[in-house]
Structure formats: structure tokens, C-alpha cells
């Protein structure tokens, strides 16, 4: 009876180990599969498409930012020469850079060092002339909820792995 209980328990642990690995992999893939939030704003005949992921950016975690410029009448994607992006918090400019669009869009990753509101300003240029400029507000959270979940999953995975190793050792000793 004891062997039956041990085998059922260890079989359950093995299944939980496999499920936790699958869930961890799926959660990592889901984060990078699409942009979670953003705004489309029309300014002077242009639609500025600003997107980012995750939906609630967290300090010290990577945030993907995307800028796209469209004709507001036809919704056709435009291909400006470059886009100048400036990111600032309430006290300082924390990033300033110029990007050349790839496939008519600018995408880059940025890590915010502190929580709070940030101004993200994008200026689109063509033939060295400014076409349109827009400032977006992004609220960065200080709470590291996603990191805590990842830590819990790693701890759970480690516990299940140790239990699985103990099961294998116990099985080998019985032979």
C-alpha cells in the first residue's frame, strides 16, 4: 500500500513538473508575441500609431516600444527617413535617440529605471523636415508583479525537480 501511495504521489509530482515547465514556457512566449497597449492619434493628417508591451510597464523590466506613421485618410503606412524619440521623467531626459524605420516602423526595447509617469515624444522626419510630433504619457509601475510570479514558478519548478530526483534515487536503491 505504501508503494502504491508513493508511486501515485511521485507520478503526480512528475506531471506537475511537466505542467510547470510548459506554463513557464507559454508565459514567456505570450509576453513577446504581441504589443499589449498603445494609442493611435491623428495629428495634421497623419495617424501616429504608438504601441508598447507589457500593458503596464514595470521599472527594471524591458518594455518594447513601437512607432508607426500612417496617412490618416488612407491608413497607408508611411516610411519616414527617421524618427527621433525622447523619453523623460519629471526631472530629466532619460533617453534620446534617432531611429531609421525597418518595414516602415520603429521598434526598440527600453528599461525604465524608476516608477512614475514618463513622457515619450516621437518626431517623424522626411527629407530633413519634421512631419509631425506627438508626446505620449507612459505610467511605469514600481511593483514587480511579473518578476514575483516568475520567481514563484522557478521555486516551484526547483521543488518539483528535487522531489523528482529523490524519487529516482529511492527507486534505484530499491533495485
Secondary structure, DSSP 8 states (H G I E B T S, - for coil): -HHHHHHHHHHHHHHHHHHHHHHHHHHHHHHHHS--EEEEEEETTEEEEEEEESSS-BTTSEEEEEEEEEETTT--B---SEEEEEEE-SS-EEEEEEE--BTTEEEEEEE-SS-EEEEEEEEEEETTEEEEEEEEEEEEB---HHHHHHHHHHHHHHHHHHHHHHHHHHHHHH-
